[in-house]
């Protein structure tokens, strides 16, 4: 790794880390409970949309990584605290492409949190969200929120992250570095961050040559759903339905 690549990778990682921490601190302040309701609803929707991938023997680990680790109803604060402590060390020992992959994951998480916080405020202020969320209300608030360019960016980040992982997971030295770092990371209080990294790399190693197909399946479906919601389809979340006349 050159000094330029190291500095560039570390700078991007720090930039996305600060952004993510700021959004997590301020984005859903005052509506945390309702924010959780929305996140759980969306997690369940993702599980339904991609149910076949979650039970597929080749894709299962990667589906769980994407749907649970990157966009699930999970608290990411510990992972971010871990990252804040060790970015300088990561920049010295990890390749630039791994730093880039980590920065993409943080950007995806920050953008998702930002969009969800905005939509939560709309649900509370305009739709009276209190205890439960149904599909009709979700769709109305989603369309009221709009931000379609940002939502397309969200899917693009999923695609970029998946393809980054596909390119780097078969580099033996990365696999070895992660394996050797397992115990030191745990002893240093960085077990959550290391678990996340190992889960992502392990899932994509397991898929082998089919990783590209997996990434395409997920992103094509999500782009189709986005365009159906934007276009006012009467049942946008039911793939396979055609608009009624």
C-alpha positions in Angstrom: 0.0 0.0 0.0 1.4 3.4 -0.9 1.4 6.3 1.5 -1.1 8.1 -0.7 -3.5 5.1 -0.9 -3.2 4.7 2.9 -3.9 8.3 3.6 -6.8 8.5 1.1 -8.4 5.3 2.4 -8.1 6.5 6.1 -9.4 9.9 5.2 -12.5 8.5 3.5 -13.1 6.1 6.3 -12.9 8.9 8.9 -15.2 11.2 6.8 -17.9 8.6 6.6 -17.5 7.6 10.3 -18.0 11.2 11.4 -21.0 11.5 9.1 -22.5 8.3 10.5 -21.9 9.3 14.1 -23.5 12.7 13.5 -26.6 11.3 11.9 -27.0 8.7 14.6 -26.7 11.3 17.3 -29.1 13.9 15.8 -31.1 12.3 13.1 -33.9 10.6 15.1 -33.6 12.6 18.3 -37.0 12.7 20.0 -38.6 10.0 17.8 -36.4 7.1 18.7 -39.3 4.7 19.5 -41.1 5.5 16.2 -37.8 5.2 14.4 -37.4 1.7 15.8 -40.9 0.8 14.6 -40.0 1.9 11.0 -36.7 0.0 11.0 -38.4 -3.2 12.2 -41.1 -2.8 9.5 -38.5 -2.3 6.8 -36.4 -5.2 8.1 -39.4 -7.5 7.8 -40.1 -6.2 4.3 -36.6 -6.9 3.2 -36.8 -10.4 4.7 -40.0 -11.1 2.7 -38.7 -9.7 -0.6 -35.5 -11.7 -0.4 -36.8 -14.8 1.4 -35.6 -17.1 -1.3 -32.0 -15.8 -0.9 -32.1 -16.4 2.8 -32.8 -20.1 2.4 -30.5 -20.6 -0.6 -27.5 -22.7 0.4 -25.1 -20.6 -1.6 -26.6 -17.2 -0.9 -27.8 -17.6 2.7 -24.7 -16.1 4.5 -24.5 -13.2 2.1 -28.2 -12.5 2.4 -28.0 -12.5 6.2 -25.0 -10.1 6.0 -26.7 -7.6 3.8 -30.1 -7.8 5.4 -29.1 -8.0 9.0 -25.6 -6.4 9.3 -26.0 -3.6 6.8 -29.7 -2.8 6.9 -31.3 -4.5 9.8 -32.8 -3.6 13.1 -29.4 -3.6 14.7 -27.6 -1.1 16.9 -24.5 0.0 15.0 -23.1 2.3 17.7 -20.6 -0.2 19.1 -19.2 -0.9 15.7 -18.7 2.9 15.1 -17.1 3.4 18.5 -14.7 0.5 17.6 -13.9 2.1 14.3 -13.2 5.5 15.8 -10.6 4.0 18.1 -8.7 2.1 15.5 -8.8 3.9 12.2 -5.1 4.9 12.4 -4.2 1.3 13.1 -6.4 0.0 10.3 -4.8 2.4 7.9 -1.4 1.0 8.7 -2.2 -2.7 8.5 -5.1 -3.1 6.0 -5.0 -2.7 2.3 -6.5 0.4 0.7 -9.3 -1.6 -1.0 -10.4 -3.0 2.4 -10.5 0.5 3.8 -12.6 1.6 0.8 -15.0 -1.3 1.4 -15.4 -0.3 5.1 -16.0 3.3 4.1 -18.8 2.2 1.6 -20.4 0.2 4.4 -20.4 3.3 6.7 -21.8 5.5 3.9 -24.6 3.1 3.3 -25.4 2.9 7.0 -25.4 6.7 7.3 -27.6 7.3 4.3 -30.0 4.6 5.4 -30.2 6.2 8.9 -30.7 9.7 7.4 -33.6 8.6 5.1 -35.2 6.6 7.9 -35.0 9.5 10.3 -36.6 11.9 7.8 -39.4 9.4 7.0 -40.0 8.8 10.8 -40.6 12.5 11.3 -43.1 12.5 8.4 -44.8 9.4 9.9 -45.1 11.1 13.3 -46.0 14.6 12.1 -48.3 13.8 9.2 -49.6 10.3 9.8 -49.7 10.1 13.6 -47.4 7.1 13.9 -47.5 5.8 17.5 -47.5 2.1 18.0 -47.8 0.2 14.7 -47.1 0.7 11.0 -49.2 -0.8 8.2 -48.3 -1.0 4.5 -50.6 1.7 3.3 -49.3 4.2 5.7 -45.7 3.2 4.9 -46.2 3.7 1.2 -47.9 7.1 1.7 -45.1 8.3 3.9 -42.5 6.9 1.6 -43.9 8.8 -1.4 -44.3 11.9 0.8 -40.7 11.7 1.8 -39.6 11.0 -1.8 -35.8 11.7 -2.0 -35.6 9.3 -4.9 -32.1 10.3 -6.0 -30.8 9.5 -2.5 -32.7 6.2 -2.5 -31.1 5.3 -5.8 -27.7 6.2 -4.3 -28.6 3.8 -1.4 -29.0 0.9 -3.8 -25.9 1.9 -5.8 -23.9 1.7 -2.5 -25.2 -1.8 -1.9 -24.1 -2.7 -5.4 -20.7 -1.1 -5.0 -20.2 -2.7 -1.6 -21.1 -6.2 -2.9 -18.8 -5.9 -5.9 -15.9 -4.6 -3.7 -16.3 -7.6 -1.4 -16.4 -9.9 -4.4 -13.1 -8.6 -5.7 -11.2 -8.7 -2.5 -12.4 -11.7 -0.6 -10.3 -14.2 -2.5 -7.0 -12.5 -1.7 -5.5 -14.9 0.7 -3.5 -12.4 2.7 -6.7 -10.5 3.6 -8.3 -13.7 4.9 -5.2 -14.5 6.8 -5.0 -11.0 8.3 -8.6 -11.1 9.5 -8.1 -14.6 11.0 -4.9 -13.5 12.9 -6.6 -10.4 14.1 -9.5 -12.2 15.8 -8.0 -12.7 19.2 -6.2 -9.3 19.4 -9.4 -7.6 18.4 -11.4 -9.3 21.1 -8.8 -8.5 23.7 -8.7 -4.9 22.6 -12.5 -4.6 22.9 -13.0 -4.6 19.2 -14.8 -7.9 18.9 -18.0 -6.4 17.3 -16.1 -4.7 14.5 -14.0 -7.7 13.8 -17.1 -10.0 13.8 -18.7 -7.7 11.2 -15.7 -7.7 8.9 -15.3 -11.5 9.2 -19.0 -12.0 8.5 -18.9 -10.0 5.3 -15.7 -11.5 3.9 -16.7 -15.0 4.9 -20.2 -14.7 3.3 -18.7 -13.7 0.0 -15.9 -16.3 0.0 -18.7 -18.9 0.5 -20.5 -17.8 -2.6 -17.5 -18.0 -4.9 -18.2 -17.2 -8.5 -21.9 -16.7 -7.8 -21.3 -13.5 -5.8 -22.0 -11.3 -8.9 -25.4 -13.0 -9.4 -26.3 -12.5 -5.8 -25.5 -8.7 -5.9 -27.4 -8.3 -9.1 -30.5 -10.2 -7.7 -30.7 -7.9 -4.7 -30.1 -4.6 -6.4 -32.4 -5.4 -9.4 -35.2 -6.2 -7.0 -34.7 -3.1 -4.9 -34.5 -0.8 -8.0 -37.7 -2.4 -9.3 -39.5 -1.7 -6.0 -38.2 1.8 -5.9 -39.5 2.7 -9.3 -42.9 1.0 -8.6 -43.3 3.1 -5.5 -42.2 6.3 -7.3 -44.6 5.6 -10.2 -47.6 5.0 -7.9 -48.0 1.3 -8.5 -51.0 0.0 -6.4 -49.1 -2.9 -5.0 -45.4 -1.9 -5.4 -44.0 -4.3 -2.8 -45.5 -7.4 -4.4 -43.1 -8.3 -7.2 -44.8 -10.1 -10.0 -48.0 -8.1 -9.7 -48.9 -5.9 -12.7 -50.7 -2.6 -12.3 -54.5 -2.9 -12.5 -56.3 -1.0 -15.3 
